């Protein structure tokens, strides 16, 4: 995934998911800064690594459980994020 794709996807998250992502990412950055430069995956807690592998194995065993990311999905994601941003702006 490219940085532009990541930005587009994050911008279209529903408000609750956007908030959860922001909290997770802030914590991740704090941890990464505290630990200094690291190899890929080195700062990922063991339980999180196990969960990632569990989910990957589930998708490999039954690909039908995966949510396809198509143009319609991305359109809904963008619309939801725009709506969440509007609510944040009016609440501030």
N, C-alpha and C positions, 0 to 999 in steps of 0.2 A: 504494500500500500504506500502510495506517495504521500508527501506532506500535504499537498493540495487535496487529495482524496480524504485524508484524515480531517483536515479543516472543514471540508464540506460536510462530512458525516457528523462531526461534533456540532456544527452549527444547526443541524436539523434535528437534534435530539429533543424529545419531549422534556418539559420543564423538570419533572422529577428525576429523569435519567441524567439530564444535563447537570443538575445540582449534585447528584451522586458521583458523576464522573469528575466534576470539579473538586469535590472533597477528596476523592481517591487520588487525583493527580497532584493536588497540593501536598498530601501526605507523602506521595511517592517522591516528589521533588525535595521535600525536607529530608527524607531518608537518604536520597541519593547525594545530596550536598553534605550531609553529616558523614557519610561513608567515603566520600571522595570518588575519584574516577574508578570505575569497575568494569569488569568484563560483562558481556551480555548475560543476563539472568542471575548474575551474582548477588544482586540486591533483592531478588525475589524470594520471599519467605518459602520455606519447604512446603507448607500447607497450600500456598497459592500455586506453586509449581505442580503439585499433585493434582489440584483441581483442574488446572489447564490440561494436563495430560489425560485426566479422566474424561473431560469434555471432548478432547480430540479423539480419544478412543471411541467414545459414543458416536460421534459423527462418522468416523470411519466404518464402524459396525453397521450404522443405519443412516446413510446420507439423507434420507427423507426428513429427518428431524431438523435439518439445517434450514434457516430462514434465508430464502434467496434475496440477494441485494440487487434489485433491478431498478430501472428508472422510476417506477411507481413508488417503490419503497423510499428511494432517496427524495422524491418529491414530497412525500408525507413527512419525512424526517425534517426537511427544510422548513415546511409549513409549520410544523410543531415548534421548532426552535424560534422561528420568527414570532409566533404567538407568545411563547414564553418570554422572549425579550421585550415584547410590547408590555406584558404584565409587569415585568421587573421595572421598566422605565416608568410606568404609571404609578407603581407602588412606592417608588423612591421619592 
